[in-house]
């Protein structure tokens, strides 16, 4: 079961119109203070079934973003 702070994190990111890193980081800073820790918590939430049940659209959106970013990183290393 998600903690209220975990639900809040998913809610805040789910309300963002874009996942632009600057916009997201600014919002996470305002809401949670430590941006790095917020991203770490968010990435851990993406693997949890209860997070998927709570906010399926947000979790799927963030998983796609993460996967695309990782693919770009891998492509740059190989090239």
N, C-alpha and C positions, 0 to 999 in steps of 0.2 A: 504494500500500500504506500502510495506517495505521501510524503510529508507536505504540510502546507507550503513550506519554502520551495519545495520542488515543483509543486503545482504553480506557484507564483512565477517561477523561472520559465516554465513552459508557456504560461499565459503571456508574460511580457514579450518573449521572443515570437510567439504566435501572432501578436498584434502588430509586429513590425511589417511595414509594407515591402521592405527589401531586406536581404541579408548582407547588404554592403557592410564590409568590415568596420568602417569608421562609424557608421550609423549604429550598428549593433553594439560595438564597443562603448560608444557614448551612452547608449541606453542602459547597458548592463552596469556601467560605472555609476550612473545616477541611481539605479534601483538597488544594486548589491554592493557597490564599493569596489571590491577586488575583481577586476575583469578576468584575469587569468583563472582565478578559482571558479568564477561563474561558468566560463567555457569548459573547464574540466568537469564540473558537475553536470553541465548540459550534455557533454559527450558521453558521460556514464549513463545518463538517463536514456539516451537513444537506444541503448541495448536492453532496456527493461520493458517487459510486457505490460506492466502496470502503467508506464508512461504512454505506451502506444494505445492502451485502452482509454486513458484519460484525454489525450489530445492526438488522435491519429493523424490528422492533416499536418499538424506542426511537426510531429516526429518524422513522418514520411518526407516532408519538405526538408528538414534538417539532415536526414540521412542522404537524400539526393545531393544536397549541397556539399556534404562531407565527402561523398564518393566522387563527385566531380572534381573537387579540389585535390583529393588524393590522386586521381587519375592524371591531372595536369602536372602534379609534382613528379609522378613516376615518368611521364613522358619527357619532362625536362631533363631528368637524370639519365635517361636512356639515350637521348639525342646528343 
